Amino acid sequence: METKQNGPIGRPRGFDADEALERAMLVFWKHGYEGASTANLTNAMGISTTSMYAAFGNKEKLFRKALERYTEGPSAYLVQAMEEPTALGVATAILAGTVRTTTRPASPHGCLGVQGALTVSDSGQEVRDLLVDWRNNGYALIRERFQRAVDDGDLPAETDAGLLARYITTLAYGIAVQAASGLGRDELQEMADAALRGWPLS
C-alpha cells in the first residue's frame, strides 16, 4: 500500500488526532485493554482502521498513548498532590483526587490504570507489564514524598515511608474498584476520610 508524503491513506478530512486520542482513552477506560475492540475504538474516534494504524500505530501503541494522556489529564492530581506542604495533605489530596476522578458523571467510573489489564490474555502481557510499571511509578513517587516528610520531621522518625505509601496506593486502587462497581462519591469520600483518621502524628 502506498502512503503519500502529505498524510496516510484513509485519514478523513478534518481529522483531529488529539480529539481521537481523547475518545480512545475513554474507550480503554471503560472497557479495559482487551475489552476495547478495534471496532469500538475506530467508531468512537470517528476514523477508519487504516487511519488509526497510520496515526497511532497498533492497538498497544494507541493504549500507551491513551495511558500517557490519562496520566497527564484525569490522573494529574497525583503529581499535584506531591506539592502539598504536609504528608497528611498529600494523602488527603491523593484520595480526594481518586474519588473525584473515578466518579465523574461524564467519564467512565474506576481507574484506567487499575482496570486496563485486570483480565488480559498472554498476548496482552506487555500491556499488563506497562500498567504494573505505571502503578509502581505512582507508588515510588508517594514513597519518596513520604520519606522526605520523615526527614523533615513532618512524620515520626520511625515511620516506614514505603509501607505508608503502599497503604495509600492500595486504598486508592480499592476506591477505584469500588467506584467501578457503582459505589457513590459521598460514600467513597467517607471511607477515605475514615482511613486517614489514624494518620501518624509527628
Protein Blocks (a to p, Z undefined) as FASTA:
>chain_A
ZZdfkbcehiaghiafklmmmmmmmmmmmnommlmcfklmmmmnopafklmmmmnopfkl
mmmmmmmmmmmmmmmmmmmmmmpmbfklmmmmmmmmmmmmmmgfkbcedjfklmmmmpcc
fklmmmmmmmmmmmmmmmmmmmmmmmmmmmnopacfklcfklmmmmmmmmmmmmmmmmmn
opafklmmmmmmmmmmmgccZZ
